[in-house]
Amino acid sequence: MFDPSSHKPIVLTGDRTTGPLHLGHYVGSLKNRVKLQETHRQFLLLADTQALTDNAHDPAKVRRNVLEVALDYLAVGIDPLKTTICVQSGLPALAELTTLYLNYVTVARLERNPTIKDEIRARGFGRDIPAGFLCYPVAQAADITSFKATVVPVGEDQAPLIEQTNEIVRRINHQIGRDVLLEAEAVIPRVGRLPGIDGKAKMSKSQGNAILLSASPDEIRDAVRRMYTDPNHLSASDPGTVEGNVVFTYLDAFDEDEPAVAEQKAHYRRGGLGDVTVKRRLETVLQDLLAPIRERRAQLARNPRHVLDLLREGTRQARAVTQATLDDVRSGLGLFQ
């Protein structure tokens, strides 16, 4: 586990525990996290409390997926000796920081947040928005600042949340009169937002357009076969469009042979390259990527008690870190100690 005296930059990121993770999570953040744990002090948050903002009717689902997401973390290469994996509901300081921060944010500002606006529209809330969901950016700000994180690996669609976090940091620091909290930088990967296999939205298990990290070979094959391409590319001899073609988007994200992908794009544009051939290449790439992840995950799942013990220890360490930040903020604001 981490040496508390480490002076490495701090990374905080995580996922809501609403279901197993998929390729969108991998390209959007997980791949970066595996790299960052070598150079940074990294905390990974299993955000079960925030998962309740739109799953309060099914807390058992949220609890069940704490283990599922943790298995995905470990399977992709997150090392608990280098990264502290912790559970949000076991960190009471986060809830108190959220309550304090809410006094420095307006409802109008929350409603203007592009990420929240998109999610409200996607879920069809209308005006029946759960208060916890609307305040999600504030809760995330509490998460990030409580760990004094300065680096946050996120997908492109999450960048507005980091911007709002930094607004809160500036307001709190201004109120206190010194820099108690630190601003954070969003680290966005080359392919910041992976579309679903239908090409109509970001990858999401709830929309049935995702490929899970635990997908079987048959599930991967079926997903690639159903993947959206160019609807006007009716035969292999026809010139095709690469832009908006999900198969090529995925090849850009996962195929490390960039010259070969560039050649396939050129061939597709001039005609003579069929969708089946391109999809066959993508399937090979995804099968090679996911096979070892799937195998490691299955092995870890045989001993869930060990995984839960790792989470308990990580949460214990994170509790001390987050409580120290809360104490600093309370003291700075002159609250009763």
LINJO-V97494 format. One record per residue. N is the residue number from 1. RES is the residue in three letters. SS is DSSP state (H for helix, E for strand, L for the rest). D_CENTER is the distance of its C-alpha to the mean C-alpha in Angstrom with 1 decimal. Layout:
BEGIN
n->(N | N)
res->(RES | RES)
ss->(SS | SS)
d_center->(D_CENTER | D_CENTER)
END
This chain:
BEGIN
n->(1 | 2 | 3 | 4 | 5 | 6 | 7 | 8 | 9 | 10 | 11 | 12 | 13 | 14 | 15 | 16 | 17 | 18 | 19 | 20 | 21 | 22 | 23 | 24 | 25 | 26 | 27 | 28 | 29 | 30 | 31 | 32 | 33 | 34 | 35 | 36 | 37 | 38 | 39 | 40 | 41 | 42 | 43 | 44 | 45 | 46 | 47 | 48 | 49 | 50 | 51 | 52 | 53 | 54 | 55 | 56 | 57 | 58 | 59 | 60 | 61 | 62 | 63 | 64 | 65 | 66 | 67 | 68 | 69 | 70 | 71 | 72 | 73 | 74 | 75 | 76 | 77 | 78 | 79 | 80 | 81 | 82 | 83 | 84 | 85 | 86 | 87 | 88 | 89 | 90 | 91 | 92 | 93 | 94 | 95 | 96 | 97 | 98 | 99 | 100 | 101 | 102 | 103 | 104 | 105 | 106 | 107 | 108 | 109 | 110 | 111 | 112 | 113 | 114 | 115 | 116 | 117 | 118 | 119 | 120 | 121 | 122 | 123 | 124 | 125 | 126 | 127 | 128 | 129 | 130 | 131 | 132 | 133 | 134 | 135 | 136 | 137 | 138 | 139 | 140 | 141 | 142 | 143 | 144 | 145 | 146 | 147 | 148 | 149 | 150 | 151 | 152 | 153 | 154 | 155 | 156 | 157 | 158 | 159 | 160 | 161 | 162 | 163 | 164 | 165 | 166 | 167 | 168 | 169 | 170 | 171 | 172 | 173 | 174 | 175 | 176 | 177 | 178 | 179 | 180 | 181 | 182 | 183 | 184 | 185 | 186 | 187 | 188 | 189 | 190 | 191 | 192 | 193 | 194 | 195 | 196 | 197 | 198 | 199 | 200 | 201 | 202 | 203 | 204 | 205 | 206 | 207 | 208 | 209 | 210 | 211 | 212 | 213 | 214 | 215 | 216 | 217 | 218 | 219 | 220 | 221 | 222 | 223 | 224 | 225 | 226 | 227 | 228 | 229 | 230 | 231 | 232 | 233 | 234 | 235 | 236 | 237 | 238 | 239 | 240 | 241 | 242 | 243 | 244 | 245 | 246 | 247 | 248 | 249 | 250 | 251 | 252 | 253 | 254 | 255 | 256 | 257 | 258 | 259 | 260 | 261 | 262 | 263 | 264 | 265 | 266 | 267 | 268 | 269 | 270 | 271 | 272 | 273 | 274 | 275 | 276 | 277 | 278 | 279 | 280 | 281 | 282 | 283 | 284 | 285 | 286 | 287 | 288 | 289 | 290 | 291 | 292 | 293 | 294 | 295 | 296 | 297 | 298 | 299 | 300 | 301 | 302 | 303 | 304 | 305 | 306 | 307 | 308 | 309 | 310 | 311 | 312 | 313 | 314 | 315 | 316 | 317 | 318 | 319 | 320 | 321 | 322 | 323 | 324 | 325 | 326 | 327 | 328 | 329 | 330 | 331 | 332 | 333 | 334 | 335 | 336 | 337)
res->(MET | PHE | ASP | PRO | SER | SER | HIS | LYS | PRO | ILE | VAL | LEU | THR | GLY | ASP | ARG | THR | THR | GLY | PRO | LEU | HIS | LEU | GLY | HIS | TYR | VAL | GLY | SER | LEU | LYS | ASN | ARG | VAL | LYS | LEU | GLN | GLU | THR | HIS | ARG | GLN | PHE | LEU | LEU | LEU | ALA | ASP | THR | GLN | ALA | LEU | THR | ASP | ASN | ALA | HIS | ASP | PRO | ALA | LYS | VAL | ARG | ARG | ASN | VAL | LEU | GLU | VAL | ALA | LEU | ASP | TYR | LEU | ALA | VAL | GLY | ILE | ASP | PRO | LEU | LYS | THR | THR | ILE | CYS | VAL | GLN | SER | GLY | LEU | PRO | ALA | LEU | ALA | GLU | LEU | THR | THR | LEU | TYR | LEU | ASN | TYR | VAL | THR | VAL | ALA | ARG | LEU | GLU | ARG | ASN | PRO | THR | ILE | LYS | ASP | GLU | ILE | ARG | ALA | ARG | GLY | PHE | GLY | ARG | ASP | ILE | PRO | ALA | GLY | PHE | LEU | CYS | TYR | PRO | VAL | ALA | GLN | ALA | ALA | ASP | ILE | THR | SER | PHE | LYS | ALA | THR | VAL | VAL | PRO | VAL | GLY | GLU | ASP | GLN | ALA | PRO | LEU | ILE | GLU | GLN | THR | ASN | GLU | ILE | VAL | ARG | ARG | ILE | ASN | HIS | GLN | ILE | GLY | ARG | ASP | VAL | LEU | LEU | GLU | ALA | GLU | ALA | VAL | ILE | PRO | ARG | VAL | GLY | ARG | LEU | PRO | GLY | ILE | ASP | GLY | LYS | ALA | LYS | MET | SER | LYS | SER | GLN | GLY | ASN | ALA | ILE | LEU | LEU | SER | ALA | SER | PRO | ASP | GLU | ILE | ARG | ASP | ALA | VAL | ARG | ARG | MET | TYR | THR | ASP | PRO | ASN | HIS | LEU | SER | ALA | SER | ASP | PRO | GLY | THR | VAL | GLU | GLY | ASN | VAL | VAL | PHE | THR | TYR | LEU | ASP | ALA | PHE | ASP | GLU | ASP | GLU | PRO | ALA | VAL | ALA | GLU | GLN | LYS | ALA | HIS | TYR | ARG | ARG | GLY | GLY | LEU | GLY | ASP | VAL | THR | VAL | LYS | ARG | ARG | LEU | GLU | THR | VAL | LEU | GLN | ASP | LEU | LEU | ALA | PRO | ILE | ARG | GLU | ARG | ARG | ALA | GLN | LEU | ALA | ARG | ASN | PRO | ARG | HIS | VAL | LEU | ASP | LEU | LEU | ARG | GLU | GLY | THR | ARG | GLN | ALA | ARG | ALA | VAL | THR | GLN | ALA | THR | LEU | ASP | ASP | VAL | ARG | SER | GLY | LEU | GLY | LEU | PHE | GLN)
ss->(L | L | L | L | L | L | L | L | L | E | E | E | E | E | E | E | L | L | L | L | L | E | H | H | H | H | H | H | H | H | H | H | H | H | H | H | L | L | L | L | E | E | E | E | E | E | E | H | H | H | H | L | L | L | L | H | H | H | H | H | H | H | H | H | H | H | H | H | H | H | H | H | H | H | H | H | L | L | L | L | L | L | E | E | E | E | E | H | H | H | L | H | H | H | H | H | H | H | H | H | H | H | L | L | L | L | H | H | H | H | H | H | L | H | H | H | H | H | H | H | H | H | H | L | L | L | L | L | L | L | H | H | H | H | L | H | H | H | H | H | H | H | H | H | H | H | L | L | L | L | E | E | E | E | L | H | H | H | H | H | H | H | H | H | H | H | H | H | H | H | H | H | H | H | H | H | L | L | L | L | L | L | L | L | E | E | E | E | L | L | L | L | L | L | E | L | L | L | L | L | L | E | L | L | H | H | H | L | L | L | L | E | L | L | L | L | H | H | H | H | H | H | H | H | H | L | L | L | L | L | L | L | L | L | L | L | L | L | L | L | L | L | L | L | L | H | H | H | H | H | H | H | H | H | L | L | L | H | H | H | H | H | H | H | H | H | H | H | H | H | L | L | L | L | H | H | H | H | H | H | H | H | H | H | H | H | H | H | H | H | H | H | H | H | H | H | H | H | H | H | H | L | L | H | H | H | H | H | H | H | H | H | H | H | H | H | H | H | H | H | H | H | H | H | H | H | H | H | H | H | H | H | H | L | L | L | L)
d_center->(22.8 | 22.5 | 25.7 | 25.6 | 27.7 | 25.2 | 25.1 | 22.0 | 19.5 | 16.9 | 13.1 | 10.9 | 7.2 | 5.9 | 5.1 | 8.1 | 10.6 | 11.9 | 12.1 | 11.6 | 8.7 | 9.9 | 10.5 | 8.3 | 5.2 | 8.0 | 9.2 | 6.5 | 5.4 | 7.2 | 10.4 | 10.5 | 9.9 | 12.9 | 14.9 | 14.4 | 15.5 | 18.8 | 19.5 | 17.7 | 17.8 | 14.2 | 13.1 | 10.2 | 10.2 | 10.4 | 10.5 | 13.4 | 15.4 | 13.0 | 12.7 | 16.5 | 16.5 | 16.8 | 17.6 | 20.5 | 22.8 | 21.3 | 20.4 | 21.3 | 18.4 | 16.0 | 17.9 | 18.2 | 14.5 | 14.2 | 16.0 | 14.4 | 10.8 | 12.8 | 14.7 | 12.0 | 11.0 | 14.7 | 15.4 | 13.4 | 15.3 | 13.8 | 17.2 | 18.0 | 20.9 | 18.7 | 15.6 | 16.1 | 14.0 | 14.9 | 15.0 | 14.7 | 17.9 | 19.8 | 19.5 | 22.1 | 22.0 | 18.8 | 20.6 | 23.6 | 21.8 | 20.2 | 23.7 | 25.2 | 22.8 | 23.5 | 27.0 | 25.9 | 24.0 | 25.7 | 24.9 | 25.6 | 23.0 | 20.3 | 21.5 | 21.4 | 17.7 | 16.8 | 13.3 | 15.1 | 18.1 | 16.2 | 14.6 | 18.1 | 19.8 | 17.7 | 18.4 | 22.0 | 22.4 | 25.1 | 26.4 | 25.6 | 22.3 | 21.5 | 22.0 | 19.0 | 16.8 | 18.6 | 18.1 | 14.4 | 14.2 | 16.9 | 15.3 | 12.2 | 15.0 | 16.6 | 13.8 | 13.5 | 17.3 | 18.3 | 17.2 | 18.8 | 15.8 | 16.6 | 13.6 | 10.0 | 7.9 | 5.9 | 6.6 | 10.2 | 10.1 | 8.5 | 11.3 | 13.9 | 12.3 | 12.9 | 16.3 | 17.1 | 16.3 | 18.8 | 21.3 | 21.3 | 21.7 | 24.7 | 26.3 | 26.2 | 27.5 | 30.2 | 31.2 | 31.6 | 33.2 | 31.3 | 27.9 | 26.6 | 22.9 | 21.1 | 19.3 | 16.0 | 15.1 | 11.9 | 11.6 | 10.9 | 11.6 | 14.7 | 13.3 | 10.8 | 10.5 | 11.7 | 14.3 | 15.2 | 18.3 | 20.4 | 19.5 | 19.6 | 16.0 | 12.4 | 11.7 | 11.8 | 13.5 | 15.5 | 16.9 | 18.0 | 16.8 | 14.2 | 14.9 | 13.6 | 13.3 | 16.4 | 18.3 | 22.0 | 24.0 | 25.5 | 22.3 | 21.1 | 24.5 | 24.7 | 21.4 | 22.6 | 26.0 | 24.7 | 22.6 | 23.6 | 25.8 | 28.7 | 30.7 | 33.8 | 33.7 | 36.2 | 37.7 | 37.0 | 39.7 | 38.2 | 36.2 | 32.5 | 29.8 | 26.8 | 25.0 | 22.8 | 23.5 | 20.4 | 21.9 | 22.3 | 18.9 | 17.6 | 20.4 | 19.4 | 15.9 | 17.2 | 20.9 | 22.0 | 25.5 | 25.2 | 29.0 | 29.2 | 26.5 | 28.4 | 31.6 | 30.3 | 29.1 | 32.6 | 34.3 | 32.4 | 33.4 | 37.0 | 37.3 | 38.1 | 34.7 | 33.7 | 30.3 | 31.0 | 31.4 | 28.1 | 26.3 | 28.0 | 26.7 | 23.1 | 23.6 | 25.0 | 22.1 | 19.5 | 21.9 | 22.3 | 18.6 | 17.9 | 21.2 | 20.8 | 17.3 | 18.9 | 22.0 | 20.4 | 18.4 | 21.7 | 23.5 | 21.3 | 21.5 | 25.2 | 25.0 | 22.6 | 24.7 | 23.9 | 20.1 | 20.7 | 23.0 | 20.4 | 18.2 | 21.3 | 22.2 | 18.9 | 19.0 | 22.6 | 21.9 | 19.1 | 21.6 | 24.1 | 21.9 | 20.7 | 24.2 | 25.7 | 23.6 | 24.7 | 28.3 | 28.2 | 27.1 | 29.7 | 32.3 | 31.7 | 32.0 | 35.1 | 34.1 | 36.1 | 35.4)
END
